[in-house]
Amino acid sequence: MTKFVILGSCRFEPYEILAVPNKIPNAWNTDKGYEIASKIFHPAMDEADVILVYAPDGIGKHTQLDIDYARSIGKKVFLLKEDED
């Protein structure tokens, strides 16, 4: 079975996937919040076969850090974007 992780901004929550971007109370979009979230996402990415990035309006600092991490451990990373047709 292929395992997936979705990365992206919390602005688009709620998501209904195993590991999803959720706001960290009192630390959302901060380096502290990223540190907390990475303790969830990095192990999930370690286990995943495929990393999907949902970033319809661009990739932010923390999402880019996650993409860099995924690539550093040899994961396939795919950017999901809307069809322009």
N, C-alpha and C positions, 0 to 999 in steps of 0.2 A: 504494500500500500504506500502510495506517495504521500509524504507529509508536507504541509504548507505552513508558512508564517506570513502574515500580512503586516507590513509596516506602513505608517502614514500618520497624518496629523490627527490629534484628538478632536479637531474641529468637526470631523465628519462622523463622530460616534453618534448613535450606538452601532457597533459592529456585532455580528453573530458568528464568530470564528473562535477557535481554541485559544489563541493568544492574540489579543487586540490592543490597539492604543487606547488607554483609558487615562483620564486626567488624574494626577496624583494630588489629593487635597493639599492646599497651601503650598504646592511646589510645582504646579503645572507650568510647563514650558520654561523650566529653569534647569540649571545644571544639576541641582540637587534632585529634582524630579526625574531627570534623565538617569541619574545614578541608580535611583530606586527602580525605575522601569527596566533598566538594562539587566537587573538581577532576575527579571522574569523573561525578557526577550532573548538574551544571549543564550541561556540554556535551551530555549525553544528553537532558536536558530541552529544551535549545535546539532539538534536532533532532526531538523527539517531537511527535506530533499530540495525544496524550492522556496525561494523568498519572493513574495509579491509586494510591490511598492505601489500604494494608491496615493498619488500626489497630483490631483487635477489642477492645482494652481501653483505648482512648484515644490521643490524639495527643500525643507528647512534644515537648520543646523543639526538637530538631533537625529532626524531621519537619515541625513547623510552619514552621520557617525555610525548608525546601524548598518547602512549599506556597506560602508567601508569594512566594518567588522565581518559581515557576511562574506564579502569577497575575500577577506584575509584568511577565512577558514575554508575557502574553496567552494562556496555555495553558488548555485545559479540564481541570479537576481534578475527579475523581470519588472519593468515599469509598466503599470496599467494606466492607460490613458484613453480618453474618449475617442471614438471613431470620428474623424473630421468630416465625414459625408453627411 
